[in-house]
Amino acid sequence: MENKKSLWFIDFEKAFDSVNRSTIFKILNILGLNLISNLLSSLWSNSSTQLYFNGNLSDPFITSKGVKQ
C-alpha cells in the first residue's frame, strides 16, 4: 500500500485582512448562531484603526473589512 502525503500552507495574514464581515454574519445566521453574529456585529460596527509609522500616529480611519487579531 502506497502512503501518499501532502503539505499545505495557508497564508492566514492575508486571510484575516480580506475577510468580508457581512459574509461571516450571513453564514453564522444560517448556522443558527445568531447570538455570536450579533456579538461580532456589535464588536466590529464603527471600528477604526490608526497606523504608527516613523514615530507618528495617523488620524483614525474606519475599517470595514478584515477582523481584529
Backbone torsions as a table, in degrees:
resi	resn	phi	psi	omega
1	MET	NA	129.3	-179.3
2	GLU	-84.7	134.3	-178.8
3	ASN	-103.4	103.0	-178.5
4	LYS	-90.9	141.1	178.9
5	LYS	-131.9	153.5	175.1
6	SER	-140.9	158.0	179.8
7	LEU	-124.9	130.4	-179.0
8	TRP	-119.1	144.2	174.7
9	PHE	-129.2	127.7	177.8
10	ILE	-117.5	125.6	179.5
11	ASP	-84.3	88.4	-176.2
12	PHE	-68.3	-25.0	178.5
13	GLU	-59.2	-47.3	179.0
14	LYS	-69.4	-35.7	-179.3
15	ALA	-62.5	-43.9	-179.6
16	PHE	-64.8	-34.8	-178.0
17	ASP	-72.7	-22.0	-172.7
18	SER	-112.3	12.2	-178.4
19	VAL	-65.8	128.9	176.6
20	ASN	-88.2	110.3	-173.9
21	ARG	-61.2	-41.6	-177.9
22	SER	-63.2	-32.2	176.4
23	THR	-66.3	-41.1	177.3
24	ILE	-59.7	-45.4	-179.3
25	PHE	-62.2	-43.3	179.5
26	LYS	-61.3	-46.2	-179.0
27	ILE	-64.3	-44.0	179.5
28	LEU	-61.9	-40.3	179.0
29	ASN	-67.5	-40.2	177.0
30	ILE	-60.6	-37.5	179.8
31	LEU	-78.8	-1.0	179.3
32	GLY	80.9	16.9	-178.6
33	LEU	-100.7	54.8	-175.3
34	ASN	-62.6	-38.2	-178.9
35	LEU	-62.6	-45.8	179.1
36	ILE	-64.5	-41.2	177.4
37	SER	-59.0	-44.9	179.8
38	ASN	-66.1	-39.3	178.7
39	LEU	-64.4	-46.2	179.0
40	LEU	-65.5	-38.4	177.7
41	SER	-60.1	-43.1	177.8
42	SER	-64.9	-40.3	-179.0
43	LEU	-65.8	-40.0	-173.6
44	TRP	-93.3	-9.6	-178.4
45	SER	-70.1	135.2	-180.0
46	ASN	54.5	32.9	178.3
47	SER	-75.9	143.8	-179.5
48	SER	-128.9	164.1	-177.0
49	THR	-137.4	151.2	171.6
50	GLN	-128.9	146.7	178.8
51	LEU	-108.0	141.3	175.8
52	TYR	-110.6	115.5	-175.6
53	PHE	-143.0	129.1	180.0
54	ASN	51.9	40.4	177.0
55	GLY	78.7	6.1	-179.5
56	ASN	-119.0	142.2	177.4
57	LEU	-101.0	126.8	-178.9
58	SER	-72.5	167.1	170.4
59	ASP	-67.6	149.3	177.5
60	PRO	-64.4	146.2	173.9
61	PHE	-138.1	148.7	-176.9
62	ILE	-73.1	136.1	174.8
63	THR	-111.5	133.7	-178.8
64	SER	-121.1	4.0	-176.6
65	LYS	-139.5	152.1	-179.9
66	GLY	88.6	172.0	-180.0
67	VAL	-126.8	154.0	178.4
68	LYS	-68.7	139.3	-177.3
69	GLN	-113.9	NA	NA
